[in-house]
């Protein structure tokens, strides 16, 4: 048991008024905010441990890749030195392959550039084709939607326009005042000519 629990147990066993509540407050039992805070702390600690493990894994992965690159570089240097040794056979003057090497490097660079340009053009064409297809589909959907709206709402709108015309005609029609037997106005009648 922790110190807080021991102290809470001791206070609880004292015969004092309010000792039970004080013991609960000391031990943290029953305080939901304290329990939530403790749970949050535990979760944060677990997340920190997971993040630390992920960082360590990434560092190990980076170190492994660095070692692989070093090995590849050493292999390339070894192959280069072997090629130079074979090209310079004993008794022959050293061969000057710098122009050939430059020429090969230039050709490889040009081929790489050409491939990148071809890929960029293909991507641009694909994107434009996709845009055109999407635009065409959007226009087709919009056209069908307009046709449907016209087909379904057209008759309703015509009927509504007719009813509005009838209401307007009623509102603008002249009124005839009807008088009662005492000569006072009792009501009015709308005189609609059809």
TITORKOL-477316 format. One record per residue: residue number from 1; residue in three letters; x, y, z of N, C-alpha, C in turn. Coordinates in Angstrom, 3 decimals. Last residue first. Layout:
REM TITORKOL-477316
    k    r        nx        ny        nz       cax       cay       caz        cx        cy        cz
  NUM  ala         X         Y         Z         X         Y         Z         X         Y         Z
...
***
This chain:
REM TITORKOL-477316
    k    r        nx        ny        nz       cax       cay       caz        cx        cy        cz
  194  unk   -65.136    36.175   -66.470   -64.328    35.089   -67.008   -64.379    35.035   -68.484
  193  unk   -64.952    38.652   -64.130   -65.441    38.330   -65.477   -64.548    37.241   -66.052
  192  unk   -65.880    38.993   -60.854   -64.873    38.451   -61.763   -65.510    38.115   -63.080
  191  unk   -66.499    40.955   -58.407   -67.119    40.769   -59.724   -66.022    40.318   -60.691
  190  unk   -66.991    40.245   -55.076   -65.981    40.411   -56.129   -66.672    40.077   -57.433
  189  unk   -68.818    42.121   -52.769   -68.798    40.969   -53.674   -67.787    41.260   -54.764
  188  unk   -68.924    42.990   -49.306   -68.605    43.307   -50.701   -68.550    41.997   -51.487
  187  unk   -71.405    43.951   -46.779   -70.274    43.181   -47.288   -70.011    43.596   -48.738
  186  unk   -72.928    46.097   -45.794   -72.850    44.854   -45.024   -71.683    43.982   -45.487
  185  unk   -73.365    49.513   -45.335   -72.630    48.506   -46.100   -72.523    47.246   -45.254
  184  unk   -76.776    50.591   -44.666   -75.361    50.468   -44.323   -74.718    49.379   -45.151
  183  unk   -79.394    50.499   -45.151   -78.586    51.378   -45.977   -77.101    51.346   -45.648
  182  unk   -80.954    48.646   -43.916   -80.861    49.939   -43.243   -80.002    50.928   -44.002
  181  unk   -80.662    46.411   -45.452   -81.950    47.111   -45.497   -81.916    48.468   -44.809
  180  unk   -77.183    46.739   -46.678   -78.282    46.079   -45.967   -79.563    46.892   -46.057
  179  unk   -75.379    46.649   -49.703   -75.909    47.367   -48.545   -77.081    46.586   -47.950
  178  unk   -72.348    45.756   -51.155   -73.734    45.349   -50.918   -74.197    46.021   -49.624
  177  unk   -70.156    46.796   -53.589   -70.551    46.983   -52.211   -72.039    46.640   -52.075
  176  unk   -68.002    44.999   -55.534   -69.335    45.610   -55.510   -69.778    45.657   -54.053
  175  unk   -64.767    45.410   -56.893   -65.637    44.942   -55.819   -66.962    45.708   -55.884
  174  unk   -62.792    44.237   -59.642   -63.567    45.276   -58.957   -64.513    44.649   -57.919
  173  unk   -59.746    42.354   -59.278   -61.134    42.466   -59.752   -61.865    43.564   -58.974
  172  unk   -57.275    41.856   -58.229   -57.426    43.085   -59.017   -58.866    43.305   -59.501
  171  unk   -57.544    39.432   -56.940   -57.109    40.597   -56.157   -57.364    41.907   -56.911
  170  unk   -58.253    37.753   -59.050   -59.191    37.942   -57.954   -58.852    39.200   -57.174
  169  unk   -55.887    37.866   -60.511   -57.124    38.339   -61.137   -58.168    38.640   -60.060
  168  unk   -54.185    36.663   -58.698   -53.947    38.055   -59.103   -55.212    38.661   -59.703
  167  unk   -55.246    34.085   -58.616   -55.232    34.891   -57.389   -55.047    36.362   -57.737
  166  unk   -54.764    33.341   -61.272   -56.141    33.387   -60.775   -56.225    34.254   -59.528
  165  unk   -51.965    33.399   -61.321   -52.734    34.290   -62.206   -54.169    34.434   -61.733
  164  unk   -51.441    31.359   -59.538   -51.018    32.725   -59.184   -51.776    33.728   -60.044
  163  unk   -52.401    29.242   -61.049   -53.063    29.580   -59.792   -52.686    30.986   -59.332
  162  unk   -50.549    29.262   -63.160   -51.981    29.454   -63.423   -52.725    29.870   -62.169
  161  unk   -48.197    28.722   -61.781   -48.326    30.001   -62.479   -49.796    30.293   -62.785
  160  unk   -48.761    26.117   -60.930   -48.576    27.167   -59.933   -48.733    28.544   -60.570
  159  unk   -48.771    24.816   -63.375   -49.985    24.840   -62.572   -49.923    25.959   -61.544
  158  unk   -46.093    25.203   -64.095   -47.155    25.747   -64.946   -48.463    25.856   -64.170
  157  unk   -44.788    23.800   -62.040   -44.576    25.244   -62.164   -45.662    25.888   -63.029
  156  unk   -45.675    21.230   -62.633   -46.015    21.822   -61.336   -45.877    23.340   -61.410
  155  unk   -44.520    20.777   -65.162   -45.979    20.833   -65.013   -46.406    21.484   -63.700
  154  unk   -41.668    21.019   -64.314   -42.298    21.840   -65.355   -43.808    21.916   -65.203
  153  unk   -40.689    19.139   -62.546   -41.177    20.406   -62.003   -41.894    21.277   -63.028
  152  unk   -40.028    16.918   -64.151   -40.851    16.747   -62.958   -41.454    18.055   -62.471
  151  unk   -38.588    17.968   -66.329   -39.661    16.996   -66.544   -40.594    16.889   -65.351
  150  unk   -36.735    19.654   -65.113   -37.701    20.217   -66.059   -38.889    19.274   -66.250
  149  unk   -35.347    17.721   -63.607   -36.022    18.833   -62.933   -37.078    19.432   -63.843
  148  unk   -34.377    16.129   -65.684   -35.279    15.546   -64.688   -36.053    16.639   -63.970
  147  unk   -32.729    17.932   -67.014   -33.849    17.312   -67.710   -34.870    16.763   -66.725
  146  unk   -30.875    18.466   -64.960   -31.727    19.548   -65.478   -32.941    18.987   -66.203
  145  unk   -29.725    15.924   -64.714   -30.421    16.512   -63.565   -31.356    17.628   -64.029
  144  unk   -28.547    15.650   -67.196   -29.613    14.722   -66.804   -30.416    15.281   -65.636
  143  unk   -26.661    17.751   -67.004   -27.688    17.768   -68.041   -28.851    16.856   -67.687
  142  unk   -25.086    16.831   -64.871   -25.817    18.093   -64.727   -26.941    18.180   -65.754
  141  unk   -24.026    14.541   -66.046   -24.858    14.421   -64.849   -25.704    15.676   -64.659
  140  unk   -22.567    15.698   -68.138   -23.633    14.746   -68.440   -24.578    14.611   -67.249
  139  unk   -20.741    17.248   -66.696   -21.699    17.907   -67.583   -22.869    16.983   -67.911
  138  unk   -19.343    15.206   -65.393   -20.055    16.208   -64.599   -21.105    16.917   -65.450
  137  unk   -18.230    13.897   -67.571   -19.173    13.182   -66.718   -19.996    14.172   -65.900
  136  unk   -16.548    15.924   -68.509   -17.614    15.399   -69.358   -18.667    14.676   -68.543
  135  unk   -14.849    16.155   -66.311   -15.643    17.301   -66.730   -16.813    16.842   -67.586
  134  unk   -13.668    13.626   -66.289   -14.467    14.052   -65.141   -15.375    15.219   -65.511
  133  unk   -12.360    13.736   -68.772   -13.355    12.695   -68.503   -14.270    13.121   -67.362
  132  unk   -10.653    15.882   -68.350   -11.644    15.946   -69.423   -12.750    14.923   -69.185
  131  unk    -9.110    14.879   -66.225    -9.907    16.097   -66.039   -11.006    16.179   -67.091
  130  unk    -7.885    12.716   -67.526    -8.749    12.476   -66.371    -9.660    13.682   -66.134
  129  unk    -6.409    14.084   -69.420    -7.431    13.137   -69.863    -8.421    12.870   -68.746
  128  unk    -4.687    15.459   -67.732    -5.602    16.204   -68.587    -6.733    15.310   -69.081
  127  unk    -3.337    13.287   -66.559    -4.094    14.213   -65.714    -5.110    14.986   -66.536
  126  unk    -2.120    12.141   -68.822    -3.079    11.355   -68.035    -3.945    12.265   -67.167
  125  unk    -0.443    14.246   -69.560    -1.489    13.796   -70.483    -2.553    13.013   -69.726
  124  unk     1.216    14.317   -67.306     0.432    15.493   -67.676    -0.725    15.097   -68.582
  123  unk     2.384    11.781   -67.416     1.563    12.151   -66.267     0.664    13.345   -66.580
  122  unk     3.769    11.995   -69.840     2.725    10.983   -69.696     1.805    11.319   -68.528
  121  unk     5.589    14.017   -69.151     4.613    14.251   -70.224     3.457    13.261   -70.100
  120  unk     7.048    12.685   -67.157     6.326    13.921   -66.830     5.254    14.205   -67.872
  119  unk     8.163    10.580   -68.645     7.225    10.284   -67.556     6.403    11.513   -67.185
  118  unk     9.811    12.056   -70.354     8.747    11.202   -70.904     7.693    10.904   -69.833
  117  unk    11.545    13.199   -68.455    10.692    14.057   -69.284     9.518    13.259   -69.867
  116  unk    12.771    10.899   -67.444    12.013    11.774   -66.545    11.060    12.662   -67.327
  115  unk    14.018     9.969   -69.779    13.007     9.149   -69.117    12.140     9.995   -68.192
  114  unk    15.829    12.080   -70.204    14.818    11.764   -71.218    13.681    10.940   -70.605
  113  unk    17.440    11.866   -67.938    16.661    13.088   -68.169    15.523    12.813   -69.141
  112  unk    18.538     9.327   -68.425    17.767     9.558   -67.207    16.866    10.784   -67.387
  111  unk    19.900     9.864   -70.812    18.841     8.850   -70.798    17.938     9.031   -69.572
  110  unk    21.759    11.748   -69.873    20.780    12.121   -70.902    19.610    11.135   -70.908
  109  unk    23.222    10.163   -68.084    22.511    11.348   -67.608    21.432    11.786   -68.584
  108  unk    24.303     8.294   -69.879    23.410     7.847   -68.813    22.581     9.008   -68.270
  107  unk    25.875    10.016   -71.429    24.803     9.254   -72.056    23.798     8.769   -71.016
  106  unk    27.650    10.945   -69.462    26.782    11.894   -70.169    25.604    11.175   -70.812
  105  unk    28.947     8.562   -68.795    28.187     9.293   -67.782    27.215    10.274   -68.428
  104  unk    30.186     7.989   -71.234    29.193     7.057   -70.681    28.317     7.761   -69.649
  103  unk    31.927    10.163   -71.403    30.940     9.944   -72.460    29.812     9.035   -71.937
  102  unk    33.536     9.734   -69.175    32.735    10.953   -69.272    31.603    10.769   -70.269
  101  unk    34.723     7.310   -69.961    33.919     7.355   -68.743    33.000     8.573   -68.775
  100  unk    36.104     8.151   -72.181    35.063     7.127   -72.332    34.124     7.143   -71.121
   99  unk    37.884     9.955   -70.973    36.949    10.428   -71.996    35.795     9.442   -72.152
   98  unk    39.284     8.246   -69.187    38.504     9.361   -68.659    37.500     9.878   -69.684
   97  unk    40.976     6.188   -69.644    39.555     5.952   -69.947    38.688     7.128   -69.501
   96  unk    43.972     5.492   -70.538    43.256     6.712   -70.178    41.798     6.534   -70.609
   95  unk    45.917     2.902   -69.149    44.929     3.339   -70.143    44.215     4.589   -69.620
   94  unk    49.394     2.805   -68.516    48.038     2.931   -67.983    47.094     3.497   -69.047
   93  unk    51.254     0.652   -70.714    51.044     1.949   -70.069    49.605     2.054   -69.552
   92  unk    52.014    -2.709   -69.778    51.362    -1.751   -70.689    51.219    -0.411   -69.961
   91  unk    53.061    -4.307   -67.823    53.899    -4.050   -68.986    53.283    -3.074   -69.961
   90  unk    49.999    -5.684   -66.770    51.414    -5.424   -66.511    52.197    -5.255   -67.812
   89  unk    47.026    -3.816   -67.750    47.767    -5.080   -67.650    49.241    -4.770   -67.421
   88  unk    44.722    -2.045   -66.931    46.152    -1.747   -66.945    46.935    -3.044   -66.722
   87  unk    42.286    -3.280   -66.744    42.546    -2.446   -67.913    44.034    -2.144   -68.040
   86  unk    42.476    -4.526   -64.273    42.375    -5.359   -65.468    42.696    -4.552   -66.721
   85  unk    42.545    -2.265   -62.626    43.655    -3.213   -62.600    43.641    -4.079   -63.856
   84  unk    40.060    -1.123   -63.141    41.283    -0.386   -63.485    42.481    -1.332   -63.545
   83  unk    38.405    -3.135   -62.130    38.319    -2.781   -63.552    39.577    -2.024   -63.981
   82  unk    39.116    -3.048   -59.447    39.360    -4.261   -60.213    39.346    -3.972   -61.711
   81  unk    38.193    -0.487   -58.777    39.630    -0.771   -58.689    39.980    -2.034   -59.471
   80  unk    35.445    -0.881   -59.162    36.151     0.124   -59.948    37.652    -0.168   -59.955
   79  unk    34.924    -2.814   -57.238    34.727    -3.141   -58.658    35.474    -2.157   -59.549
   78  unk    35.489    -1.297   -54.944    36.250    -2.515   -55.233    36.127    -2.882   -56.707
   77  unk    33.558     0.703   -55.110    34.982     1.063   -55.161    35.837    -0.157   -55.505
   76  unk    31.248    -0.882   -54.873    31.466    -0.103   -56.090    32.944     0.282   -56.227
   75  unk    31.625    -1.895   -52.280    31.547    -2.811   -53.432    31.841    -2.074   -54.729
   74  unk    31.473     0.493   -50.841    32.730    -0.261   -50.835    32.757    -1.266   -51.998
   73  unk    28.799     1.157   -51.356    29.869     2.057   -51.785    31.205     1.321   -51.843
   72  unk    27.504    -0.980   -50.120    27.361    -0.787   -51.563    28.471     0.108   -52.106
   71  unk    28.268    -0.492   -47.459    28.663    -1.746   -48.115    28.582    -1.602   -49.626
   70  unk    27.036     1.960   -47.028    28.495     1.854   -46.928    28.990     0.599   -47.640
   69  unk    24.352     1.198   -47.306    24.939     2.142   -48.263    26.469     2.081   -48.228
   68  unk    24.141    -0.455   -45.062    23.935    -1.024   -46.401    24.546    -0.116   -47.465
   67  unk    24.515     1.452   -43.051    25.489     0.362   -43.210    25.363    -0.268   -44.599
   66  unk    22.209     2.957   -43.465    23.518     3.593   -43.614    24.596     2.537   -43.809
   65  unk    20.256     1.066   -42.837    20.345     1.579   -44.215    21.695     2.246   -44.465
   64  unk    20.800     0.786   -40.108    20.915    -0.368   -40.993    21.052     0.094   -42.443
   63  unk    20.214     3.348   -39.183    21.580     2.837   -39.058    21.794     1.653   -39.990
   62  unk    17.477     3.382   -39.721    18.366     4.345   -40.392    19.802     3.857   -40.333
   61  unk    16.620     1.378   -37.964    16.395     1.229   -39.406    17.323     2.149   -40.198
   60  unk    17.260     2.522   -35.533    17.902     1.259   -35.916    17.770     1.041   -37.424
   59  unk    15.563     4.717   -35.621    17.001     4.932   -35.562    17.748     3.667   -35.981
   58  unk    13.091     3.405   -35.597    13.479     4.212   -36.768    14.984     4.444   -36.796
   57  unk    13.196     2.255   -33.025    13.076     1.401   -34.212    13.524     2.149   -35.474
   56  unk    13.294     4.565   -31.461    14.424     3.636   -31.432    14.390     2.706   -32.649
   55  unk    10.770     5.603   -32.062    11.974     6.373   -32.389    13.189     5.453   -32.435
   54  unk     9.157     3.580   -30.999     9.103     3.881   -32.435    10.348     4.647   -32.875
   53  unk     9.806     3.819   -28.292    10.107     2.566   -29.004    10.104     2.798   -30.511
   52  unk     8.795     6.366   -27.796    10.231     6.106   -27.616    10.633     4.853   -28.368
   51  unk     6.082     5.877   -28.243     6.793     6.815   -29.110     8.296     6.604   -29.016
   50  unk     5.589     4.101   -26.129     5.392     3.666   -27.507     6.154     4.571   -28.469
   49  unk     6.127     5.779   -23.953     6.919     4.568   -24.147     6.796     4.061   -25.581
   48  unk     4.118     7.680   -24.347     5.526     8.089   -24.392     6.424     6.883   -24.627
   47  unk     1.863     6.112   -23.966     2.093     6.728   -25.279     3.547     7.154   -25.426
   46  unk     2.215     5.493   -21.258     2.211     4.419   -22.251     2.490     4.975   -23.647
   45  unk     1.988     8.071   -20.180     3.232     7.320   -20.000     3.326     6.182   -21.012
   44  unk    -0.643     8.650   -20.881     0.444     9.456   -21.434     1.787     8.742   -21.304
   43  unk    -1.969     6.754   -19.315    -2.076     6.708   -20.780    -0.943     7.491   -21.433
   42  unk    -1.287     7.674   -16.742    -0.871     6.339   -17.182    -0.916     6.220   -18.703
   41  unk    -2.561    10.159   -16.800    -1.101    10.088   -16.631    -0.582     8.735   -17.105
   40  unk    -5.210     9.340   -17.006    -4.617    10.134   -18.088    -3.100    10.090   -18.019
   39  unk    -5.501     8.073   -14.544    -5.635     7.296   -15.777    -4.994     8.041   -16.954
   38  unk    -5.195    10.294   -12.872    -4.246     9.196   -12.778    -4.303     8.330   -14.040
   37  unk    -7.428    11.784   -13.654    -6.091    12.340   -13.840    -5.034    11.241   -13.799
   36  unk    -9.467    10.089   -12.850    -9.312    10.413   -14.274    -7.922    10.952   -14.558
   35  unk    -9.031    10.166   -10.077    -8.908     8.896   -10.797    -8.712     9.133   -12.292
   34  unk    -9.576    12.860    -9.607    -8.243    12.329    -9.314    -8.018    11.021   -10.054
   33  unk   -12.259    12.931   -10.346   -11.292    13.775   -11.056    -9.872    13.270   -10.855
   32  unk   -13.505    11.223    -8.519   -13.445    10.857    -9.939   -12.432    11.698   -10.719
   31  unk   -12.724    10.050    -5.570   -12.590    11.327    -6.250   -12.440    11.044    -7.748
   30  unk   -12.757     7.479    -4.551   -14.020     8.182    -4.675   -13.906     9.536    -5.341
   29  unk    -9.611     7.716    -3.100   -10.728     6.845    -3.466   -11.990     7.692    -3.545
   28  unk    -7.685     9.283    -2.069    -8.016     9.517    -3.471    -9.129     8.617    -3.950
   27  unk    -6.852     9.331     0.528    -6.504     8.155    -0.275    -6.780     8.381    -1.752
   26  unk    -7.843    11.796     1.428    -6.403    11.538     1.463    -6.041    10.395     0.506
   25  unk   -10.597    11.504     1.108    -9.913    12.597     0.422    -8.417    12.344     0.350
   24  unk   -11.089     9.346     2.806   -11.346     9.209     1.370   -10.594    10.276     0.585
   23  unk   -10.438    10.557     5.243    -9.668     9.391     4.779    -9.858     9.186     3.277
   22  unk   -12.421    12.489     5.408   -11.027    12.913     5.326   -10.153    11.778     4.810
   21  unk   -14.646    10.831     5.666   -14.532    11.705     4.495   -13.088    12.159     4.297
   20  unk   -14.022     9.618     8.171   -14.212     8.797     6.962   -14.045     9.644     5.693
   19  unk   -13.940    11.741     9.967   -12.717    10.996     9.693   -12.840    10.174     8.413
   18  unk   -16.108    13.144    10.861   -15.603    13.463     9.523   -14.353    12.707     9.142
   17  unk   -15.175    12.983    14.260   -16.223    13.306    13.277   -15.586    13.714    11.938
   16  unk   -13.067    10.187    15.079   -13.286    11.630    15.013   -14.410    11.900    14.029
   15  unk   -11.555     7.770    15.872   -12.962     8.031    16.152   -13.183     9.538    16.233
   14  unk    -9.510     6.447    13.373    -9.667     7.392    14.481   -11.150     7.657    14.672
   13  unk    -9.560     4.967    11.086    -9.710     4.238    12.349    -9.779     5.159    13.556
   12  unk    -9.007     6.864     9.158   -10.333     6.255     9.178   -10.592     5.549    10.516
   11  unk    -6.329     7.384     9.572    -7.303     8.437     9.872    -8.702     7.848     9.990
   10  unk    -5.235     4.911     8.728    -5.022     5.378    10.092    -6.073     6.414    10.476
    9  unk    -6.007     4.907     6.032    -6.437     3.815     6.927    -6.328     4.248     8.380
    8  unk    -4.628     7.156     5.114    -6.089     7.137     5.054    -6.642     6.064     5.989
    7  unk    -2.010     6.259     5.473    -2.469     7.414     6.223    -3.993     7.449     6.249
    6  unk    -2.022     4.147     3.612    -1.745     3.895     5.030    -2.277     5.028     5.888
    5  unk    -2.526     5.577     1.241    -3.486     4.552     1.676    -3.297     4.248     3.169
    4  unk    -0.260     7.173     1.104    -1.579     7.801     1.183    -2.615     6.810     1.700
    3  unk     1.742     5.299     0.817     1.689     6.103     2.057     0.313     6.717     2.233
    2  unk     0.354     2.267    -0.593     1.106     3.509    -0.645     0.951     4.265     0.672
    1  unk     0.838    -1.191     0.000     0.000     0.000     0.000     0.872     1.240     0.000
***
